[in-house]
Each structure stands twice: as structure tokens, then as C-alpha cells.
């Protein structure tokens, strides 16, 4: 055990909105030495250069910002080395090469959006919901040469309500991630951090979600489909083919048990929009047609003039 050093050199690395609360909390608590984020990228129809959320925050707070194209080039490694980092904190960033994370005197750690070793990979928040978990959390772990396998130095558990989407869980985890980042830094600086190895035999994958991953199989049970809809909301969105065109389903619930609908068949009546599953049917609540804004099903049905029954594919 020891005292926290007066002026530690802490470098923060991240990109999206998810990482911003942690950036702020760390800077308020310790004063960040520098921030590393991704280079500006063209965005939108005009292909105007856009900075990451982390880059914008760094500029707003006046913290030195590095945006290397690649992390393994000598120039960038030398820049980091000159900063003499005690700790490197990583949240929602790239995979760091050993030449980078090994520069941290006390350790480089990542805050990951699951209770490792469960859900290793790029989409832990989404897969926890898709798989019907009722609990997830955050893990602070020391970086090593294999992604998401390092020794654990802190965890936070979070309950997942039955109707929560991945977007809502993403937001829910932001402030706890900031708190975990700060407490982990304090433990490393004071010498109180305890690093525990992961139980690798319990590991589960959480690969990036692609559009095709989120195509609904109506031959599955209703609960499984609802979990897919929740877990892929807002992106990339669960979808089906309705009247020959893709239809995103953003929210649904168990439908009318008195309706006998075959899996993938749809029925539209004055009560709503129903699609059959392997064990009943789902009532669609919020949808998005291709090229249109998302809308409540009640509004959709008010202007709908198509078939009242048919098959989704």
C-alpha cells in the first residue's frame, strides 16, 4: 500500500460518446496528460471531416490530443514515451500493440462493457441483451497480447430490465464506466490493485453485429425474437422483409394469444400488426420502413392500404 502520487501521468484513449464521461471524470480527478483518439473522418453527404466525440472533448478541455493513423509507428510510440505515462486508460478504442501498452509504468487497462470473461469482442452490450441476460456490467482489465483476456482489476454489475434496448444500456453504463475508470486508477496509483486471472473456459464471444446477423428468423420463439429486436436497437436494427421491402422492427411485444398465425405470417387488423412465431405471435409497436423515419405502428397503420394478411421473409 502507498500514497497516491501527486501528479501522475495518465493518458486516455477512446473515440465515441461512451468514453466521454470517463474522460471528464479522470481529468477532474487527476488531470490527464494527453488524449489519443482516431483521426477525423469524412461524414455525411458532403463528406465533411468530423472529429470523434473524445477528440471534441479533448479540444474543449484544452488537453493535448494525438490522432495517429496507426498506433505501431515509431513516431507515435516516441511521442507517448516522452510523456512517461504511469497509466494508460482505454475505453472503446482500437487494439493497442504491445509497444504502446507496455509504456505505462503502472499498467494499461481497458474498461469493457461486460462481465468478463463473458462477451469478449466488439459488441458485448448488444449480445448480452440478444442472449436474454438479466445482468451485465463493466470490467477493468490489464491489457495483454490477446484481446479481452487480461487480468481483471475491477468490475461493476448492472441489472438489465426486461424492456431495455442496447442503446439504453449503452447510456446506462456510461457513468458507471467513468466511476470504474477513476477507482481503478486510484488502486493502481496507491498500489492497492489486485489483478485476478480470467476463467478462460467460461469465455463467450461477442462479435460485431452485421445487418445479416439481425435478420429475424420467425421460426424462433417470441422471447428470442424480442431479445434480438432489443439488442440490435438502435443499430443495426432487427429486420424482416414485408411486402417485398426491408422493414426494421424497433420494438415489439407478445401478441394476441387468441390469434393463430403461422411463423412468419402477418395479420393486420384494428388491434394492430401481428407476425407469427414458433410459439405464438408478436405485436409490432415501433417500426421503420426503408428510406423513411421510424414511427409508431398506430401511425403506420393509419395510412396503410396494403394486404391485411401475408408472409414476411
C-alpha positions in Angstrom: 0.0 0.0 0.0 1.1 3.5 -0.7 0.1 7.1 -1.2 -1.4 8.3 -4.5 1.3 10.2 -6.3 0.7 14.0 -6.6 0.9 14.4 -10.4 0.6 11.1 -12.2 0.9 11.0 -15.9 -2.3 9.4 -17.2 -3.1 9.0 -20.9 -6.7 8.4 -22.0 -7.5 6.6 -25.3 -11.1 6.4 -26.7 -13.4 7.5 -29.5 -17.2 7.5 -29.1 -19.7 9.2 -26.8 -19.5 6.2 -24.4 -15.9 7.2 -23.4 -16.6 10.9 -22.8 -17.9 10.7 -19.1 -14.8 8.7 -18.2 -12.5 11.2 -19.9 -14.1 14.1 -17.9 -14.1 12.2 -14.6 -10.4 11.3 -15.0 -9.4 14.8 -15.9 -11.3 16.3 -13.0 -9.7 13.8 -10.6 -6.1 13.6 -11.8 -5.6 15.9 -14.7 -5.0 14.0 -17.9 -1.6 14.3 -19.6 -2.8 13.6 -23.1 -5.7 12.0 -25.0 -5.4 9.7 -28.0 -8.3 9.3 -30.4 -9.0 8.4 -34.1 -8.2 10.8 -36.9 -11.0 13.0 -38.2 -13.2 11.2 -40.8 -15.4 12.3 -43.7 -19.0 12.0 -42.8 -22.4 12.7 -44.4 -23.4 13.6 -48.0 -20.9 16.4 -48.1 -18.1 14.2 -46.7 -17.2 16.9 -44.2 -14.4 15.9 -41.8 -15.8 15.1 -38.4 -13.9 14.6 -35.1 -14.7 11.8 -32.7 -16.6 12.7 -29.5 -13.4 12.1 -27.5 -11.4 14.5 -29.8 -14.0 17.2 -29.4 -14.0 16.8 -25.6 -10.2 17.0 -25.5 -10.2 20.2 -27.5 -12.9 21.7 -25.3 -10.9 20.9 -22.2 -7.6 22.0 -23.6 -6.0 18.6 -23.2 -3.1 17.7 -25.6 -4.6 15.5 -28.4 -2.9 12.9 -30.5 -4.8 11.3 -33.5 -2.4 8.9 -35.2 -3.4 7.0 -38.3 -1.5 3.9 -37.0 -0.5 3.0 -33.4 2.6 1.0 -34.2 4.7 3.6 -36.0 7.9 4.8 -34.2 6.9 8.4 -34.3 3.7 7.8 -32.3 5.4 5.4 -29.8 8.1 8.0 -29.3 5.5 10.7 -28.6 3.9 8.5 -25.9 7.2 7.5 -24.4 8.2 11.2 -24.0 5.0 11.6 -21.9 6.3 9.0 -19.4 2.8 7.5 -18.7 2.1 6.0 -15.4 -1.2 4.7 -16.6 -2.9 4.3 -19.9 -6.7 4.1 -19.8 -8.6 2.7 -22.8 -12.3 2.8 -23.4 -13.9 2.0 -26.8 -10.8 2.4 -28.8 -8.5 0.3 -31.1 -6.5 -2.7 -30.2 -3.2 -1.5 -28.7 0.1 -3.0 -29.8 2.4 -4.2 -27.0 4.9 -1.4 -27.9 2.2 1.1 -26.8 0.5 -0.5 -23.7 3.9 -1.6 -22.2 4.9 2.1 -21.9 2.6 2.5 -18.9 4.7 2.2 -15.7 1.9 1.0 -13.5 -0.3 -0.6 -16.2 -2.6 -0.1 -19.1 -6.2 -1.1 -18.7 -9.4 -1.2 -20.7 -12.9 -0.7 -19.4 -15.0 -3.3 -21.3 -18.8 -3.4 -21.4 -19.4 -6.8 -20.0 -18.6 -9.0 -17.0 -15.5 -10.7 -18.5 -14.8 -13.4 -19.5 -18.4 -13.3 -20.8 -18.9 -11.4 -24.0 -15.4 -10.8 -25.3 -15.5 -8.9 -28.5 -16.7 -5.7 -30.2 -20.4 -5.9 -29.2 -20.7 -7.0 -25.6 -23.6 -4.7 -24.8 -25.7 -5.9 -27.7 -25.1 -9.6 -27.2 -25.9 -9.6 -23.5 -29.4 -8.4 -24.4 -29.8 -10.7 -27.5 -28.9 -13.7 -25.3 -31.5 -12.7 -22.7 -29.1 -11.8 -19.9 -30.7 -10.1 -16.9 -27.4 -8.8 -15.6 -24.3 -7.4 -17.2 -21.7 -4.9 -16.2 -18.2 -3.5 -16.8 -14.8 -4.9 -16.4 -11.5 -3.1 -15.9 -8.7 -5.4 -17.1 -5.0 -5.1 -17.8 -4.0 -5.2 -21.4 -2.0 -8.0 -22.9 -1.3 -9.5 -26.3 -4.7 -11.3 -26.6 -7.8 -9.1 -26.9 -10.1 -9.0 -23.8 -8.2 -11.7 -21.9 -6.1 -9.7 -19.4 -6.2 -10.0 -15.6 -9.2 -8.3 -14.0 -8.7 -5.4 -11.6 -12.2 -4.2 -11.2 -15.9 -5.0 -12.0 -19.3 -3.3 -11.7 -22.6 -5.2 -12.0 -25.7 -3.7 -13.7 -29.2 -5.1 -13.8 -30.9 -5.3 -17.3 -34.6 -4.6 -17.2 -36.8 -6.7 -19.4 -37.6 -4.0 -21.9 -34.2 -2.3 -22.1 -32.6 -1.8 -25.5 -28.9 -1.9 -26.3 -28.9 1.8 -26.8 -30.5 2.4 -23.4 -28.0 0.0 -21.8 -25.1 1.8 -23.5 -26.3 5.1 -21.9 -26.8 3.4 -18.5 -23.2 2.1 -18.5 -21.5 5.4 -19.3 -21.3 6.9 -15.8 -20.5 3.6 -14.1 -17.7 3.2 -16.6 -16.4 6.6 -15.6 -16.5 5.7 -11.9 -14.7 2.4 -12.5 -12.0 4.1 -14.5 -11.3 6.5 -11.7 -11.4 3.9 -8.9 -9.1 1.6 -11.0 -6.6 4.4 -11.5 -6.7 5.2 -7.7 -6.0 1.5 -7.0 -3.1 1.4 -9.4 -1.6 4.6 -8.1 -1.8 3.6 -4.5 -0.6 0.0 -5.1 -3.9 -1.5 -3.9 -4.9 -3.0 -7.3 -5.4 -6.8 -7.2 -5.2 -8.5 -10.6 -7.2 -11.7 -10.9 -6.8 -14.0 -13.9 -9.9 -14.6 -16.0 -11.5 -18.1 -16.2 -11.0 -18.6 -19.9 -13.1 -21.7 -20.0 -16.1 -19.5 -19.3 -15.5 -17.1 -22.2 -18.3 -16.3 -24.6 -17.9 -14.4 -27.9 -19.5 -11.0 -28.7 -18.6 -10.3 -32.3 -19.5 -7.2 -34.2 -23.2 -7.2 -35.3 -23.8 -7.0 -39.0 -27.0 -6.4 -40.8 -27.5 -10.0 -41.8 -27.0 -11.1 -38.2 -30.1 -9.1 -37.3 -32.5 -10.6 -39.9 -35.4 -12.1 -37.9 -36.0 -15.8 -38.1 -39.7 -16.1 -37.4 -39.4 -19.8 -36.6 -37.8 -18.9 -33.3 -39.7 -18.3 -30.0 -41.2 -14.9 -29.4 -38.9 -14.1 -26.5 -35.8 -14.8 -28.5 -37.0 -12.5 -31.3 -37.9 -9.7 -28.9 -34.4 -10.0 -27.4 -32.9 -9.7 -30.9 -35.0 -6.6 -31.5 -33.9 -5.1 -28.2 -30.3 -6.0 -28.6 -29.9 -4.6 -32.1 -31.8 -1.3 -31.4 -30.8 1.3 -32.5 -28.1 -0.2 -34.7 -28.0 -2.1 -36.9 -31.7 -2.9 -36.2 -33.6 -6.2 -36.5 -35.5 -6.5 -39.7 -37.7 -8.6 -41.9 -39.0 -8.4 -45.5 -42.5 -7.1 -45.6 -44.4 -6.6 -48.9 -41.1 -7.2 -50.7 -39.2 -4.5 -48.9 -37.0 -4.5 -45.7 -38.8 -3.4 -42.6 -36.9 -2.6 -39.4 -38.7 -3.6 -36.2 -37.5 -1.4 -33.3 -39.9 -2.6 -30.6 -42.4 -5.5 -30.2 -44.1 -7.4 -27.5 -46.1 -10.7 -27.1 -49.2 -10.5 -29.3 -52.8 -11.7 -29.0 -52.8 -15.4 -27.9 -56.2 -15.9 -29.5 -54.7 -15.3 -33.0 -53.5 -18.5 -34.7 -50.8 -17.3 -37.0 -48.1 -19.4 -38.6 -44.5 -18.5 -38.1 -43.5 -15.6 -40.5 -47.2 -14.9 -41.5 -48.5 -11.5 -40.7 -52.0 -10.3 -39.8 -53.2 -6.7 -39.7 -56.4 -5.8 -38.0 -57.9 -2.9 -36.0 -56.0 -4.2 -32.9 -52.5 -4.0 -34.5 -49.8 -5.6 -36.7 -49.0 -9.2 -35.7 -46.4 -11.7 -37.0 -46.4 -15.4 -36.1 -43.5 -17.0 -34.3 -42.8 -20.6 -33.3 -44.8 -20.3 -30.1 -47.3 -17.5 -30.7 -47.1 -14.1 -32.3 -45.6 -10.7 -31.8 -47.3 -7.4 -31.8 -45.2 -4.8 -33.6 -45.0 -1.4 -31.7 -42.4 0.7 -33.4 -41.1 0.2 -37.0 -39.1 1.8 -39.7 -39.7 1.4 -43.5 -36.8 1.6 -45.9 -35.9 5.2 -46.6 -38.4 6.6 -44.0 -38.3 7.8 -40.4 -39.1 5.4 -37.6 -42.8 5.5 -36.4 -45.3 4.1 -34.0 -47.2 1.2 -35.6 -50.5 3.0 -34.8 -49.4 5.9 -37.2 -48.2 3.4 -39.8 -51.5 1.5 -39.8 -53.5 4.7 -40.1 -52.1 5.2 -43.6 -51.6 1.6 -44.6 -53.5 0.4 -47.7 -51.8 -2.9 -48.4 -52.6 -6.6 -47.8 -54.0 -7.5 -44.4 -52.5 -10.9 -44.4 -49.4 -12.4 -46.0 -45.9 -13.7 -45.3 -42.7 -12.0 -44.1 -39.4 -13.4 -45.3 
